[in-house]
Amino acid sequence: MKTLLISLLFFLSTAAHATTVQITTGGFGANVSSEMELHLGMSGDNFTLTNNGGSLEALFFVPQLGQPYDLGAVGTFSDSNSAPGGAELPDELIYNGITYPSYTGHFTVVAIIPRAELGLNVTTFTMTGHIHGNTGTGILDLDILGSGTVGTNLTNIGGDFLAANGVGYTFTPLVIATPEPSTWLLLASGLGLALWRRYALS
């Protein structure tokens, strides 16, 4: 029983200290007509990743005018991406000043346009993913989180049916909402009333 408890505490402590990076700048995109080849560049606190030649498995379907349009996707990438003809593409992963020449990664994007329209359509997205890197002497296991805006240009292909030629996702810094002055005033007055009642009744 003691061994089980120690193992559980160790698991919880390591899970609580998982390395996570919030992506604040950069973006990624794909041209739908070119079999969704992924091009991405993202950065966060002590983190930079540039990668070309990955793949973006889109959840896209043929949108209909005025209907919801799912821009969710699953992306995969690695250091072994190559261009047509076998040429190596310029890819780079740096974390805390260390370059990882060998790495693989994946991410999932959630994004829905509430109502598809002709022309430019923009909505927000959230992304979660993981990167595994190796320097030969050190290993990196990194969770990545991000959010931002996604846009696509929709054209008519007949009737109410539309087509997207490409899609682009842009990361923006996470904005933490701060209460307005009136909210603080209401909170403070409620706390003051509670304290007054406590001491008045004691």
Residue, then its C-alpha position, 0 to 999 in steps of 0.5 A: m500500500k505504501t509503495l502504491l501511494i508513493s507511486l501515485l504521488f510521483f505520478l501526480s507531481t510529474a503530471a503537475h509539472a508537465t512542460t507547456v508553452q503558450i503560442t503567442t505569435g505566428g501562424f500556419g496555413a495550407n492551400v486546399s488545392s495542393e493536397m493540404e501541404l502544411h507551412l507553419g511558424m510559431s513562437g512562444d516563451n523561449f520557443t520557436l518552430t518553423n516547419n514546411g512540408g507537413s500535412l494538414e488533415a482538414l475536417f472541411f466539407v463542402p460548405q453551403l451558403g448560410q450554413p455552419y462551416d467546420l474549419g477544424a483540422v489535425g496537423t502533423f509535422s517533423d524534421s524529415n519533411s522534404a520538397p519535391g525532388g528530395a531537397e530538405l526544407p528549412d525547418e527549425l525547433i528551438y526551446n530554451g536556447i537548445t536546437y532540436p535537430s530531430y523532432t515530430g509533432h502534431f496538433t488539433v484545431v477547433a474552429i467553426i464559422p457560424r454562417a458561411e458567406l461568399g468572400l472572406n470568412v473569419t472566426t476564432f480557433t483554439m489549438t492543442g498539440h504536442i512536440h517530441g524532440n531529441t538532440g541526441t543527448g537530451i529529450l524534449d516533451l512539450d505540450i503546445l497551446g494556442s488560439g487566434t483567428v482563422g480565415t478562408n475565402l469562399t467562392n461559389i461553385g453552383g447553387d448554394f455550394l461554396a469552395a475554399n481555395g486556402v485557409g490561414y490560421t494566425f495566433t494571437p496572445l491569450v487575453i485574460a479578461t480583467p473585471e471592470p471598475s463597476t464589478w470590483l465595486l460590487l464585489a467590494s461592497g458585497l464583501g463589506l456587507a458580509l463583514w459588517r453583518r458578521y461583526a454586528l451579529s457577534 
